[in-house]
């Protein structure tokens, strides 16, 4: 009886399909700005909301080095979108915070990640909260229970002028079992 010999086919690269673009239909259950979303379990129950959204062509920041305010202008054809978030742990044990990279902005089939090319501890004139990333790093990714430990901060995106509150969604991944999306306008 003979032996069947096979020669493996040469490996050819398999083209990968692009990630499908997110469209408004992708977020049929998007929450309105100001709507609370709660995730976790009874001992770790975190309330989250996107409570305000602003777009600005520029912003002023405090420079410790200069002892005065400096100015940052968006590159041509872009502006800054600030999404303000509030997180409160209503449970009895501390809870894990979502990393800043897990706040993903979707608009017109494109996705945008947080703008992180600035020192997140530097105050921005006219804003009474710091960048969310500052709190995430300052608290080592955790939030303690109670209203007094709440986090209010902003996620900053530099996006094309075509990205508006009306055509944007902020999708936040809290865990492998929990995420929420807010329609920003």
HUJO-V374658 format. One record per helix or strand of 2 or more residues. SS is the DSSP state (H for helix, E for strand). FROM is the first residue (numbers start at 1). TO is the last residue. If there is no record, write none. Layout:
BEGIN
ss:SS from:FROM to:TO
ss:SS from:FROM to:TO
END
This chain:
BEGIN
ss:H from:24 to:27
ss:E from:31 to:32
ss:E from:37 to:41
ss:E from:44 to:56
ss:E from:58 to:63
ss:E from:68 to:73
ss:E from:78 to:89
ss:E from:95 to:96
ss:H from:100 to:102
ss:E from:103 to:107
ss:E from:110 to:112
ss:E from:130 to:131
ss:H from:132 to:138
ss:E from:142 to:143
ss:H from:147 to:149
ss:E from:151 to:160
ss:E from:168 to:175
ss:E from:178 to:183
END
